[in-house]
Amino acid sequence: MPLTDWLILLIPVFPLVAVIINGLLGSRYSHDWAYWLACGSVGASFLSTIGVFADILKTGAPHEVIAYQWIFGGDLTINLAYLVDSLTCIMLLAVTGVGFLIHVYSVGYMHGETGFTRFFTYMNLFMVSMLLLVMGNNYAVLFIGWEGVGLCSYLLIGYYYERVSAAKAATKAFVVNRIGDAGFLLAIFLVFINFKTLDYTKVFAQVSQLSPEMATAIALCLLVGAVGKSAQLPLYTWLPDAMEGPTPVSALIHAATMVTAGVYMIVRNHAIYDLSPTAMTVVGIIGGSTALFAATIGLVQTDIKRVLAYSTVSQLGYMFLGCGIGAYTAAIFHLMTHAFFKALLFLSAGSVIHALSGEQDIRKMGGLKHKIPWTHWLFLIGTVAIAGIPPLAGFWSKDEIMAHAFTHHQYLLYGLAAAGAFLTAFYMFRLTYLTFYGPSRMDHHTAEHVHESPMVMIWPLAILGGLSLVGGFLGFPPEHGWFQRFLASVAGTGGDHEAAVGIVLTLMTIATGIALLGWGLAHYFYSVSPSTPERWATKFSAVYTTLLNKYYVDELYDVLFVEPTKKLGRLFDWFDQIVIDGIVRAVGQAAELGAAGSTWFEKHVIYGGINIIGYGNHLAARQWRHLQSGMVQHYAAMIVAGLFLLALVIQLVLQL
Amino acid sequence: MVPLSAYVAVSAILFLTGLLGVLIRRNFIIVLMAVEIMLNAANINLVAFSYYMESMAGQLVALFIIAIAAGEAAVGLAIIIVVFRGKISTNVDEMNLLKW
């Protein structure tokens, strides 16, 4: 086996070893090497990934490695096998690279928390699952990773399990994801029924035999899974609540990696989606409407992490939009840049929260610019990047999706995306202004303790900041950059017809204009005239309250699904307690009665019978035992007598 | 030529002698000797029939019986010695422990 294949096999093994060691021994032994092991293992995975990446870059050929033959029999063969092509490579680099930085950051952020090793064990377990998810060469391995990241998400959202809200948020995330997973499972079954295999390469090789209806069915079932995992309409409600977890978790799982799994899955299966224009349209519309919808909610939220959470939902909407219009490369590009700047934003937000001893409400912040300058500058980089102002990373990827929508005449989706982009710029700068500028609204006690985060937290931030600054140039010039060429073998070239340079430049200018407009408005609202937001809030109080309450979607779901389900549960509980338990108790009582009767019968009838036999034997034996005199000669005499008797019988009776 | 019946008769006489010895003598050593006589009665029978049937099997069995008789005598005498140590007697009537 060549070196690259070994490296591929090793990538998920490093974190797995760390999980086993930290999980089994971590709580017993010192915390000092728990994080060394955790960060080191992810770092080792990252280095292996770079080795694999270098090989793929040189040869361009995908690697398929079978680690273990798992299930075989009949039509079904499922291997624990990895497929590493350029798409997987990008995902691997993003996952292990950003993951490594977040692990390092966590060392500082989680310092002194109870369950420090538990945190790192879960984080590493998440890395293992995520790596399986992106590396698997078939749907079964993808599904294992899919469920694994869901589990780790649940465990880490509920990290502060003493807090009721955290436990509830974890349950919510898990249950909402189950809905998506059901769709995903159906898709896997459909794939197996149609192709008799679950391997990507074999499935995509014969995908053209699929009828359009079946392709639509599979694509829509896959989409249900992707919508659940990637927090799109209508299953997005779990992601904002997931902010109950520690901030590094929000950065790693709920911004950079796990929630993008849905996008990865759609791009991986684009061969199926390409067959079904219906499914593509659905994907695009879900993405576009989510992008706008989540952005509007983000406008008025007051929790720093919740704003970022809605922005994540919105940005994931852009990726779905990209998938929906066939701009797979652009979607993955946005996925990668989003991983950079959203991880940066979350970690900077974590640094702010750290500085303010746990305060997350932006109404109680302000004026932090000079107190935590490093965090301020890095957060600003993230904001500019996500707002889509050139030349930072977010501009190139978001603009590519929007330009693709425009040049492919999807004007509705373009409109949604453009409106979303304006709102994105607005609420992100609103967040920045409220947090770092203006007068301080902190209470006295918190203000005294504001401090810059330790270097172990600043360094990962700085690297992510650098990536957010220049990461966009991987895809420069648009549609013909290195990134697009690298992914072309897997995700297709994206555009079937060339857009004129003029149009591209015009669209770029418009996108920049929109972003700057959003910035300008935020500047006016929160810097020039700070009383305006208040006035607007009272003037448009109906809209404001609706947005503040997130369109009452949670309440709607409560009324529509959660409460009926709970009622059904209570009904089942009643049925169980009264009817089923009643039957069981009746059976039990009958058995008890029967047992009592049978005991009586046994004691008085059966024992009596047996005793009579035994006593009769006893009486008889008392007489007959005198035969046993104990004297050898008596016995011998009896033998002789018996012998004569036998001879007599033979002679006289049988006449032999 | 001695007829077969003569051998069988001698054998029968010897066997009955032994049997009587086992049944009526009181001395354990004599009883043991009587058992040996019975075994030898069987030997004569075997050898006689072997000769008349022109087959070596009977003589072979006789040899076996001689060997077994030797073993049996050794074990029997050992038992007598052990019993004698306890009871200072070789009277069979006193050895009646093998009963109910």
Interface residues (C-beta under 8 A of the other chain):
Chain A: R625 Q628 S629 G630 M631 V632 Q633 A636 A637 V640
Chain B: L19 V22 L23 I24 V31 V92 D93 M95 N96 L97 L98 K99 W100
